[in-house]
């Protein structure tokens, strides 16, 4: 059956997993419940799958998925439209251009690689917000979100790696 139709249900399922990881991350980030009493900015969980899958399986994370996840983050966060969309696309562009450099990183270096992608997203969001509000905004919230997101990337990367090994697999030849 696989030969006649050209794809299998498993391949389609594997192709949807990275997108679903980003959607779930966006929803978890924007749940209106605060464990710390709104004293801590939520991490940008939807950016983690964009970075991870862009490095590990770029065939499963095309640029339009990063764009859609950015739009979803904008819609759920309630901020100005286009801020996180531009940030996700800028981060994706950085990772896509420097894929060979980032892919060779392991351990602490992988966290530094994600920090570079998160810095690109944060800087883009900051500049877009500055232009939207026509003034220089304080950077304290973005610095806090930067730090929290990098801290959450450590268990997030372990979870994404587990999903990659168990559900997606290393290579896809038919899709």
C-alpha positions in Angstrom: 0.0 0.0 0.0 2.9 2.3 0.8 4.3 2.0 -2.7 1.0 2.8 -4.4 0.1 6.0 -2.6 3.7 7.3 -2.1 3.5 8.0 1.6 2.5 6.2 4.8 0.6 7.3 7.8 3.8 7.1 9.9 5.5 9.6 7.6 2.6 12.0 7.8 2.5 11.6 11.6 6.3 12.3 11.8 5.9 15.4 9.6 3.3 16.8 12.0 5.1 16.2 15.2 7.4 19.3 15.1 4.5 21.6 14.3 2.5 20.1 17.2 5.4 20.5 19.5 5.4 24.2 18.7 1.7 24.6 19.0 1.7 22.9 22.4 4.6 25.1 23.5 2.7 28.2 22.5 -0.5 27.1 24.4 1.5 26.2 27.5 3.3 29.5 27.5 0.1 31.5 27.3 -2.0 29.6 29.8 -3.4 32.4 32.1 -2.1 30.6 35.2 0.9 31.8 37.1 2.8 29.6 39.5 5.0 32.5 40.7 2.3 35.1 41.0 3.1 36.9 37.8 6.6 37.7 39.2 8.3 35.6 36.5 7.9 36.0 32.7 6.8 32.8 31.0 9.4 31.1 28.8 9.1 31.2 25.1 8.4 27.4 24.7 7.2 27.6 21.1 10.7 28.8 20.0 12.4 25.6 21.3 10.9 23.3 18.7 11.7 25.8 15.9 15.4 25.7 17.0 15.5 22.0 17.7 13.8 20.7 14.6 15.5 23.3 12.3 18.8 21.7 13.4 17.9 18.1 13.7 15.4 17.6 10.9 15.2 20.7 8.7 12.9 18.8 6.3 10.3 18.8 9.1 10.7 22.4 10.1 10.3 24.6 6.9 10.3 28.4 7.3 6.5 28.6 6.9 6.1 26.5 10.1 8.2 29.0 12.0 6.0 31.8 10.6 2.8 30.1 11.6 4.1 29.4 15.1 5.1 33.0 15.4 1.6 34.1 14.3 0.1 31.7 16.9 2.3 33.1 19.6 1.2 36.6 18.6 -2.4 35.7 18.8 -2.2 33.8 22.1 0.1 36.3 23.9 -2.2 39.3 23.2 0.7 41.6 22.2 1.2 43.6 19.1 0.6 41.5 16.0 3.8 40.6 14.1 6.3 40.9 17.0 6.8 37.2 17.7 6.2 36.3 14.1 9.2 38.5 13.0 11.2 37.1 16.0 10.6 33.5 15.1 11.4 34.0 11.5 14.6 35.9 12.4 15.7 33.2 14.7 14.9 30.5 12.1 16.9 32.4 9.5 19.9 32.6 11.9 19.7 28.9 12.6 19.2 28.0 9.0 22.2 29.9 7.8 24.5 28.7 10.6 23.1 25.1 10.7 26.5 23.4 10.3 28.0 25.5 13.2 25.0 24.9 15.5 24.6 21.2 14.7 28.2 20.5 15.8 27.5 21.8 19.3 26.9 19.4 22.1 26.3 19.7 25.9 26.9 23.3 27.1 27.6 24.4 23.6 24.1 23.4 22.5 22.7 25.6 25.2 24.9 28.5 23.9 23.6 27.8 20.4 20.0 28.1 21.6 21.0 31.2 23.5 22.2 32.7 20.2 18.8 31.8 18.6 16.9 33.2 21.5 19.0 36.4 21.4 18.1 36.8 17.8 14.4 36.4 18.6 14.6 38.7 21.6 16.5 41.4 19.7 14.1 41.3 16.9 11.1 41.5 19.2 12.7 44.4 21.0 13.4 46.4 17.8 9.9 45.6 16.4 8.3 46.8 19.6 10.4 49.9 19.6 9.2 50.8 16.2 5.6 50.0 17.0 5.5 52.1 20.1 7.9 54.8 18.8 10.1 54.9 21.8 12.9 52.9 23.5 11.3 50.3 25.8 12.9 48.9 28.9 14.8 45.6 28.2 14.4 44.1 31.6 11.4 41.9 30.6 13.2 40.6 27.5 16.3 39.8 29.5 14.2 38.0 32.1 12.4 36.0 29.3 15.7 35.3 27.7 17.1 33.8 30.9 14.0 31.8 31.8 13.7 30.4 28.2 17.3 29.3 28.2 16.8 27.6 31.6 13.7 25.8 30.3 15.5 24.8 27.2 17.6 22.2 29.1 14.6 19.9 30.0 12.9 21.0 26.8 15.7 19.8 24.6 15.7 16.5 26.5 12.0 16.1 25.8 12.3 17.0 22.1 15.2 14.6 21.8 13.1 11.8 23.3 10.2 12.7 20.9 12.7 12.7 18.0 14.1 9.2 18.9 10.8 7.6 19.8 8.3 9.1 17.3 10.0 10.6 14.4 13.3 8.8 13.8 16.5 9.9 12.2 15.7 9.8 8.5 12.7 10.1 6.3 13.2 9.0 2.7 9.6 9.0 1.3 8.2 12.4 2.3 
